[in-house]
Amino acid sequence: MKNNVVIIFALVSLFISGCSSLGKGVTEAFLEKQEADDTRACEVWGEAFLGLKPHIQRNKGKMKVLMVHGVGDHQPGYATQFYEKLAQELKLSVTSKTHKNIQLSNPGYPDKELGNLRIIRYLNKDQSQELILYELTWSEITAKEKEVLAYDNSGQYSFRRAEINDLMKRFSNDTGPDPIIYLGESRKYILSAFAQSFCWMTVGDWDDLPTETQESCNTPNITSINNDQYAFVSHSLGSRITIDGLQRIATLLGEDSSKLNNHKWKNAKGIKEAFKKKVIPIYMMSNQLPMLQLGRKLPEVSGQEDLYCRESGEKYSQRMLAKTPIIAFSDPNDLLSYVIPQGFVEKYIDSRLCVDVTNININVAFVYDVFGIGKIANPMEAHIGYDTDDRVVALIAKGIGNEETSALVYGRCRWIETVE
């Protein structure tokens, strides 16, 4: 047994280092053979959903997608590979010559840098279809606080570790503090960055957006809200930020319209009514909502879905959105990912969002049979591999259970439809 553990640990080390030192040896060839026989699981549990495809016709308003990253330091442009794969799946082969860049700010925090919003668009050849993509980079908010651990990455300490352990420690120092920091003072700044990004999503068309600026968005555009379609794509902690951000907006919209007018919102009542008609899906990669709920207070309004989300409900007029579908992607070998269990939404998510959950159990990392000793998957790849997985991209682009659904999804994924 002890020898088996040693062998498995050695293989894990090889996965982390990329197996580069093995050349085309026996072990690498053995693993490549298993990758060629791709039997990775993909199981979809939930109702049919459309994906982005039906909403990219330009005569139906704009399809706008906001990406919210998870733990770790990120640079603007981090979502480029995902966006390019998404555009390819949607057959959008034309893009803008330059992206637009907004340094986020909020008059309530005049001295605080709130991160970056990078915007790019894709169109098809005759420009009859359009997708506008917004990429929020909020990690500069937490980067300053993580500097307290910088000494641990210095040569003074790092040389004392084994090479693999040093790589893992650096990764831990980069990613581990973010959920802790989010529970502190920086949370309000991160949520402000999300709210600002969402507000900028409602600012008309591509030509209405500034190219390079540092300014705040103060009032959502009611015409855009009525005409456009919105979606969020989030990863790990980004999913918690997205839900918290929407719950914060729901609380704001729950205020009296006169109070919203005092926030310099024009036509606050009209904005509230426009949002009530919207269905805004959240595609969550490496979903961590159950873990990140630990130790937190319950939302302001919970356990009242029938009152807020059914037309016959007595509080139906007080909902924030018509529906918030959550499509939660989880690799069971991702040590930081969780499915959303039955009853979680009712207790832990604001009822005014009218959330409906689809859980997708998907192996984004390959699972290897290690010479009969046991099966193993690279937990790192299982955590970060969602946005480059063709099945994940196809599900976001074209959904499941509709006429646009990708043949790849039907061929590689098992759909278990749920009903009331």
C-alpha positions in Angstrom: 0.0 0.0 0.0 2.8 2.4 0.9 4.4 1.8 -2.5 1.1 2.5 -4.3 0.8 5.9 -2.5 4.4 6.8 -3.5 3.7 5.9 -7.2 0.4 7.9 -7.2 2.1 10.9 -5.6 4.9 10.7 -8.2 2.3 10.7 -11.0 0.5 13.7 -9.5 3.9 15.5 -9.5 4.3 14.6 -13.1 0.8 16.1 -13.9 1.7 19.3 -12.2 5.0 19.6 -14.1 3.4 18.8 -17.4 5.3 15.5 -17.9 7.8 17.6 -19.9 10.8 15.6 -18.7 9.5 12.3 -19.8 9.7 12.9 -23.5 7.7 10.3 -25.3 8.3 7.6 -22.7 6.1 4.7 -21.7 4.1 6.6 -19.1 3.3 9.6 -21.4 2.3 7.3 -24.3 0.1 5.3 -21.9 -1.7 8.6 -20.8 -2.0 9.8 -24.3 -3.7 6.6 -25.3 -6.3 7.1 -22.6 -6.9 10.7 -23.8 -7.5 9.4 -27.3 -10.3 7.2 -25.9 -12.1 10.2 -24.5 -14.9 8.9 -22.3 -15.1 11.9 -19.9 -18.5 12.3 -18.3 -21.0 15.0 -19.1 -24.4 14.8 -17.4 -27.0 17.6 -17.4 -29.6 17.6 -14.7 -32.3 20.3 -15.3 -34.7 21.9 -17.7 -33.9 22.7 -21.3 -32.1 26.1 -21.8 -31.4 28.1 -24.9 -27.9 29.4 -24.5 -26.8 32.6 -26.2 -27.5 31.6 -29.8 -31.2 32.8 -30.1 -30.3 36.3 -28.9 -27.5 37.3 -31.2 -29.7 38.6 -34.0 -29.1 42.3 -34.2 -32.7 43.2 -34.9 -33.7 41.8 -31.4 -31.4 44.1 -29.4 -27.9 43.0 -28.3 -26.7 39.9 -26.5 -24.3 41.1 -23.8 -22.3 38.7 -21.6 -20.2 39.7 -18.5 -17.3 37.5 -17.3 -16.5 37.6 -13.6 -13.2 35.8 -12.7 -12.5 33.9 -9.5 -9.6 33.7 -7.1 -6.0 34.7 -8.1 -4.5 37.7 -9.7 -5.8 38.3 -13.3 -4.8 40.7 -16.0 -7.3 42.3 -18.5 -7.6 39.9 -21.4 -7.8 36.7 -19.2 -11.0 35.6 -20.9 -9.7 35.9 -24.5 -9.4 32.2 -25.2 -12.9 31.5 -23.9 -14.4 34.4 -25.9 -12.7 33.2 -29.1 -14.0 29.7 -28.6 -17.4 31.0 -27.9 -17.4 33.2 -31.0 -16.2 30.3 -33.1 -19.0 28.1 -31.8 -21.5 30.8 -32.7 -19.9 31.3 -36.1 -19.0 35.0 -35.4 -15.9 35.5 -37.4 -15.7 39.3 -37.4 -14.4 41.3 -34.4 -13.7 44.9 -33.5 -10.3 46.3 -34.4 -9.8 47.5 -30.8 -11.3 46.7 -27.5 -12.8 49.3 -25.2 -11.4 49.8 -21.8 -13.1 51.3 -18.7 -11.2 51.9 -15.4 -14.1 51.4 -13.0 -14.9 54.0 -10.4 -17.7 54.9 -8.0 -18.3 58.4 -6.6 -19.0 56.8 -3.2 -15.3 55.6 -3.2 -13.5 58.4 -5.0 -10.0 57.3 -4.0 -10.5 53.6 -4.7 -9.5 51.8 -7.9 -12.2 49.3 -8.6 -10.6 47.3 -11.4 -11.0 47.2 -15.2 -13.9 46.5 -17.6 -12.7 45.3 -21.0 -15.2 45.2 -23.8 -15.0 43.5 -27.2 -17.6 42.5 -29.8 -18.0 39.8 -32.4 -20.2 39.7 -35.4 -20.9 37.3 -38.3 -19.8 38.0 -41.8 -22.8 40.0 -42.9 -23.0 41.7 -39.5 -26.5 40.6 -38.9 -25.6 38.9 -35.6 -23.7 40.5 -32.7 -22.3 39.5 -29.3 -20.8 42.1 -26.9 -18.5 40.7 -24.3 -17.6 42.4 -21.0 -14.7 41.2 -18.9 -14.5 42.4 -15.3 -11.0 42.2 -13.7 -11.5 42.9 -10.0 -8.3 41.3 -8.6 -6.4 44.6 -8.3 -8.7 45.3 -5.4 -7.3 42.4 -3.4 -3.8 42.4 -4.8 -2.7 45.2 -2.4 -3.8 43.2 0.6 -2.1 40.1 -0.6 1.2 41.9 -0.6 1.5 40.9 3.1 2.4 37.4 1.9 5.0 38.6 -0.7 7.9 37.7 1.6 6.9 34.1 1.5 7.5 34.0 -2.3 10.9 35.6 -2.0 14.2 33.7 -2.4 14.7 34.0 1.4 12.1 31.4 2.0 11.1 29.7 -1.3 14.5 28.1 -1.9 14.0 26.0 1.2 11.1 24.2 -0.3 11.1 21.3 -2.8 10.3 22.6 -6.3 6.8 21.1 -6.6 5.9 22.3 -3.1 7.2 25.8 -3.9 4.9 25.9 -7.0 2.0 24.8 -4.9 2.8 27.3 -2.1 3.0 30.2 -4.6 -0.4 29.1 -6.1 -1.8 28.9 -2.5 -0.5 32.4 -1.7 -2.1 33.8 -4.9 -5.5 32.2 -4.6 -6.1 31.2 -0.9 -6.4 34.8 0.5 -9.1 36.0 -1.9 -12.2 34.4 -0.2 -10.9 35.6 3.2 -10.3 39.1 1.9 -13.8 39.1 0.3 -15.4 38.6 3.7 -13.7 41.8 4.9 -13.6 45.5 3.9 -12.8 44.8 0.3 -16.2 43.1 -0.3 -18.0 46.4 -0.8 -15.5 47.5 -3.4 -15.7 44.2 -5.4 -19.5 44.4 -5.3 -19.3 48.0 -6.5 -17.1 46.9 -9.4 -19.7 44.3 -10.3 -22.6 46.8 -10.1 -20.6 49.3 -12.2 -19.9 46.6 -14.8 -23.6 45.6 -14.9 -24.6 49.3 -15.3 -22.1 49.7 -18.2 -23.8 46.7 -19.9 -27.0 48.7 -20.1 -25.3 51.6 -21.9 -26.8 51.3 -25.4 -24.8 49.9 -28.3 -21.1 49.5 -29.1 -20.8 53.0 -30.5 -22.3 54.5 -27.3 -19.5 53.1 -25.1 -16.3 55.1 -24.5 -13.1 53.7 -25.9 -10.7 54.6 -23.0 -12.0 56.2 -19.8 -12.1 56.3 -16.1 -15.6 57.2 -15.0 -18.6 55.8 -13.2 -21.9 54.7 -14.7 -24.7 56.2 -12.6 -28.0 55.3 -14.1 -29.0 52.1 -16.0 -30.4 52.7 -19.5 -34.1 51.7 -19.5 -34.2 51.3 -23.3 -31.3 49.0 -23.3 -32.7 46.9 -20.4 -36.0 46.5 -22.3 -34.3 45.6 -25.6 -31.1 43.7 -24.8 -30.4 40.3 -23.4 -27.9 39.7 -20.6 -25.9 36.8 -19.2 -23.1 36.2 -16.7 -20.3 33.7 -16.9 -18.5 33.3 -13.6 -15.7 31.2 -12.1 -15.3 30.0 -8.5 -15.4 33.1 -6.2 -16.8 35.0 -9.2 -20.1 33.1 -8.8 -20.4 34.3 -5.2 -19.7 37.8 -6.3 -22.3 37.6 -9.1 -25.0 36.3 -6.7 -24.1 38.8 -4.0 -24.1 41.6 -6.6 -27.5 40.7 -7.9 -28.9 40.4 -4.3 -27.5 43.8 -3.5 -29.2 45.3 -6.6 -32.4 43.4 -5.6 -32.3 45.2 -2.3 -31.7 48.5 -4.0 -34.6 48.0 -6.4 -36.8 47.0 -3.4 -36.5 50.6 -2.1 -39.2 53.2 -2.8 -38.8 54.8 -6.2 -38.5 58.2 -4.6 -35.4 57.0 -2.8 -33.9 55.7 -6.0 -34.5 59.0 -7.6 -32.4 60.5 -4.8 -29.6 58.2 -6.1 -29.8 60.2 -9.3 -31.6 57.4 -11.1 -33.9 58.8 -13.8 -37.2 57.0 -14.2 -36.5 54.6 -11.3 -39.9 53.0 -11.5 -39.5 52.3 -15.2 -36.1 50.6 -14.5 -37.6 48.4 -11.9 -40.4 47.3 -14.2 -38.0 46.6 -17.0 -35.8 44.3 -14.9 -38.9 42.4 -13.7 -39.4 41.2 -17.3 -35.8 39.9 -17.8 -34.5 36.4 -17.7 -30.7 36.6 -17.0 -28.8 33.3 -16.8 -25.6 32.7 -14.9 -23.2 30.1 -16.2 -21.1 29.1 -13.2 -17.8 27.3 -13.7 -16.3 25.5 -10.7 -19.4 26.4 -8.7 -18.5 27.1 -5.1 -21.7 28.6 -3.7 -22.2 25.9 -1.0 -18.7 26.3 0.4 -18.7 30.1 0.2 -22.1 30.2 2.1 -20.5 28.9 5.2 -20.6 31.4 8.1 -22.7 33.9 6.2 -26.0 35.4 7.1 -29.1 34.4 5.2 -30.2 36.8 2.5 -32.7 39.5 3.2 -35.5 37.6 1.6 -35.5 33.8 1.4 -37.8 30.8 1.3 -40.5 32.8 -0.5 -40.2 31.7 -4.1 -44.0 31.0 -4.5 -44.8 34.5 -3.3 -42.4 36.3 -5.5 -42.0 34.1 -8.6 -45.4 32.8 -9.4 -47.9 35.1 -11.1 -50.5 34.2 -8.5 -48.0 35.1 -5.7 -49.0 38.1 -3.6 -45.5 39.6 -3.9 -45.0 38.9 -7.6 -44.9 42.6 -8.4 -41.9 42.9 -6.0 -39.5 40.5 -7.8 -36.3 41.7 -9.3 -36.1 39.5 -12.3 -38.6 37.2 -14.1 -36.1 34.4 -13.7 -32.4 33.7 -13.0 -31.4 30.4 -14.4 -28.2 29.1 -12.8 -26.3 26.6 -15.0 -23.7 25.2 -12.6 -20.7 23.3 -14.1 -18.8 21.1 -11.6 -16.1 18.6 -12.2 -16.2 16.0 -9.4 -12.4 15.9 -9.4 -12.3 19.7 -8.9 -11.5 19.8 -5.1 -13.1 23.3 -4.9 -16.3 22.7 -6.8 -19.8 21.6 -5.6 -23.1 20.9 -7.1 -26.0 23.0 -5.9 -28.0 20.6 -3.7 -31.8 20.5 -3.4 -33.1 23.1 -1.0 -30.0 25.4 -1.3 -31.6 28.0 -3.4 -34.7 28.3 -1.2 -32.7 28.9 1.9 -29.6 30.7 0.8 -30.4 32.8 -2.3 -32.7 35.9 -2.4 -36.2 34.8 -3.5 -36.6 38.0 -5.6 -34.1 36.6 -8.1 -36.4 33.7 -8.9 -33.6 31.2 -9.4 -33.8 27.9 -11.2 -30.9 25.5 -11.1 -29.4 23.2 -13.7 -26.5 21.1 -12.4 -23.9 19.9 -15.0 -21.6 17.1 -13.8 -18.7 17.2 -16.3 -15.1 15.9 -16.4 -13.1 18.7 -17.8 -9.9 17.0 -16.6 -9.0 13.6 -18.0 -9.3 10.7 -15.6 -6.4 8.2 -15.9 -6.3 4.6 -14.9 -2.8 4.3 -13.3 -1.5 0.9 -14.3 -4.3 -0.8 -12.3 -3.4 1.0 -9.1 -6.4 3.4 -9.2 -7.8 6.3 -11.1 -6.6 9.8 -10.8 -7.3 13.2 -12.4 -5.3 16.4 -12.2 -7.2 18.6 -9.6 -5.7 21.8 -11.0 -6.9 21.1 -14.5 -10.3 20.1 -13.0 -10.5 23.5 -11.5 -9.4 25.8 -14.3 -10.3 23.8 -17.4 -13.9 24.7 -17.9 -13.6 27.7 -20.2 -11.5 25.8 -22.7 -13.7 22.7 -22.8 -15.6 22.4 -26.0 -18.7 20.9 -24.4 -18.9 23.7 -21.8 -18.5 26.3 -24.6 -21.2 24.5 -26.7 -23.6 24.4 -23.8 -23.2 28.1 -23.1 -23.5 29.0 -26.8 -26.4 26.8 -27.8 -27.9 25.3 -24.6 -29.6 21.9 -24.6 -33.1 20.6 -25.5 -33.6 23.1 -28.4 -33.2 23.0 -32.2 -29.9 24.9 -32.0 -28.2 22.5 -29.6 -24.8 21.4 -30.7 -24.3 17.9 -32.1 -21.2 17.7 -29.8 -23.5 18.1 -26.7 -26.0 15.5 -27.9 -23.2 13.1 -28.8 -21.1 13.6 -25.6 -23.6 14.6 -22.9 -26.4 12.8 -21.2 -29.5 15.0 -20.4 -31.7 14.1 -17.5 -34.6 16.5 -17.9 -36.4 17.6 -14.7 -40.0 18.7 -14.4 -42.2 20.1 -11.7 
